[in-house]
Amino acid sequence: MSTLRVLSTAHGGEGGYDADMQTENTLPTRLLLGPGPSNAHPEVLAAMAQPLIGHLDPAFLALLDGVQTDLRTLFGTDNRFTLPLSAPGSAGMEACLVNLLEPGDRIVIGANGVFGRRMSEVAHRAGAQVTRIDSPWGEPVDEAGVLKAIQDESPDVVAFVHAETSTGVRQDPEVIARHAREAGSLVVLDCVTSLAGLTLELDRWGIDAAYSGSQKCLSCSPGLSPLSFSERALERVRARKVPVQSWFLDVSLLDGYYGTERVYHHTAPISALYGLQAGVRRALAEGMPARSARHLEAAEYLIEKVQPLGFEPLVRSEYRLPPLTTLRIPENLGAEGESALRRRLLTQHGIEVGGGLGELAGQVWRVGLMGENARLECVDRLVWALDKELNSNPGTE
Ligand SMILES: *Cc1c(COP(=O)(O)O)cnc(C)c1O
């Protein structure tokens, strides 16, 4: 990986450019093995460096069309309304919830980590009556609890996370989605860490709205949220009694630009979309069966290699999420030791891994092997550095 260079230029007089006043800041090279972002492939970086064209230029609209088609394939859907929202994954979450919920509507949320809780917070702020079914962190969603809540409440919306990045748990979406649809509820699925890492089948599972992020298994720059709504979901939005509170996230308005009319809504982040085009093309050229197998192989290799160093997987094997593995840190390390060790991995070896979030802070590491980084070489680099640090620093201060 080449070093990223940022040139900051100072201008001398009359808008002129004075080479002597140019200062150069060099950013470090990092291997990003945390919960995102992952490293972008040089093809993605090169795509982003292309000259700008207008966001209504026919050439740009053709690029956008291609990206939308490719995203449908990756999501496993025919949903016409499938687009890269100009905002991070959290905004994709918000877009799903604020469009599908009106004040007073009921939502049941299966929560087993940070992102399920975030959904509850967003739904609450949208004025919904929220029933949150919690399960312990590191476990899948409490399916029986969610099914009972669906039966008891006939909620307008049921929402949960496919790939819980805060705990490393993969949720099987089929059973909850089927029961929710039978009860007449719309189903929202967080696919931020699953898109392009696991094979998605939104249509077969019966998902009505899903969102993702560009910086995880797509290995693109952060700031775009692939988003997809079914016709059923769009009908629900059209039937609203009160307008969507957010102008920017209102899907009917977004449809004006991303649909067939192609009228101005906001200025699309052109360069980020060049990168996304390159990223989705790489994913499709590889093919999802091979790509998800690669993620699984890398995650299994990671666990095999770190166990001798005292790291144990938190999640039972049947629920593990290959793009993100949570590892219990060795007991003798302690909370202070673990953050010092992560710091040394970063500063001495240029490797970023994630710490635990919320209830798991100080107890686990979150190691992302996402997209371009789901490779045995990345694991080898991490394990080599870890071995060196653990063995050259007895007691690890
Ligand atoms: C990262 C992540 C998000 C939030 O995405 P941002 O781009 O950071 O806003 C939401 N849900 C899950 C499961 C994630 O991993």
The ligand as a Tripos MOL2 file, in Angstrom:
@<TRIPOS>MOLECULE
LIG
   15    15     1     0     0
SMALL
NO_CHARGES

@<TRIPOS>ATOM
      1 C1        -20.7950    1.0690   11.0170 C.3       1 LIG1
      2 C2        -22.1830    0.6640   11.2770 C.ar      1 LIG1
      3 C3        -23.2480    1.5840   11.2590 C.ar      1 LIG1
      4 C4        -23.0330    3.0550   11.1040 C.3       1 LIG1
      5 O1        -22.3870    3.3900    9.9290 O.3       1 LIG1
      6 P1        -21.6470    4.8290    9.8490 P.3       1 LIG1
      7 O2        -21.1810    4.8660    8.4250 O.co2     1 LIG1
      8 O3        -20.5540    4.7820   10.8550 O.co2     1 LIG1
      9 O4        -22.6670    5.8680   10.1630 O.co2     1 LIG1
     10 C5        -24.5240    1.1050   11.4510 C.ar      1 LIG1
     11 N1        -24.7630   -0.2020   11.6550 N.ar      1 LIG1
     12 C6        -23.7740   -1.1110   11.6920 C.ar      1 LIG1
     13 C7        -24.1000   -2.5560   11.9270 C.3       1 LIG1
     14 C8        -22.4580   -0.7010   11.5060 C.ar      1 LIG1
     15 O5        -21.4720   -1.5980   11.5510 O.3       1 LIG1
@<TRIPOS>BOND
     1     1     2 1
     2     2     3 ar
     3     2    14 ar
     4     3     4 1
     5     3    10 ar
     6     4     5 1
     7     5     6 1
     8     6     7 2
     9     6     8 1
    10     6     9 1
    11    10    11 ar
    12    11    12 ar
    13    12    13 1
    14    12    14 ar
    15    14    15 1
@<TRIPOS>SUBSTRUCTURE
     1 LIG1         1 GROUP 0 **** ****
